[in-house]
Every structure is written in C-alpha cells, then in structure tokens.
Amino acid sequence: MHELLSRVANLNASLLGQEFYELNLYDSVREGRRIYCVSEASAQWSDMDGQIMWDRTLVHSFPTLQEAKEKYAGLKLDLAKKGFKYSDMD
C-alpha cells in the first residue's frame, strides 16, 4: 500500500508552498525472515530549488502484517490531526 497525503484536496493544484507526507506499507525479507515495514517520508516545495524536496524517510519494521497495519493507521490518524487529510487513494 502506498499513499500520498496533503492538506490540499486537489493534488493537481500548484505545488508552491505545499507539504506532503508519503506512507508506504510493504513486506521485505531480513535475515531470511519476512517482515512488514511502514515507511513515512515528508516533502515540501523548495522555492530555492524550484522543486519538491524530500526529507528523510523513517522505516518501522514489524513481525506481523497486523502490527504494520496498526502502525500505518496510527500514522495516518496523526497526520490527519495535523491537517494532512487528503489522500491520493480517495
């Protein structure tokens, strides 16, 4: 699952001054074992660079898909409380 969240309903609007969060839920193999990961990254428009600049990506790892889904839902709820309630998946 991959989702882009913003404060603006129209994702085709001008990027000037906008800020985004990307959430991603995926599985991976580490040391021969399947794990489930949730990554979160933020991005915002940079006037100096004239483009969207991505900040660091945080990755949370879990042994079960259920735990990863719960983390994803929690992060999404926290971002919605900060105004990032519009999704490219809606």
Secondary structure, DSSP 8 states (H G I E B T S, - for coil): -EEEEES-S-TTS--TT-EEEEEEEEEEEETTEEEEEEEEEEEEEETTTTEEEEEEEEEEEESSHHHHHHHHHHHHHHHHHTT--EETT-
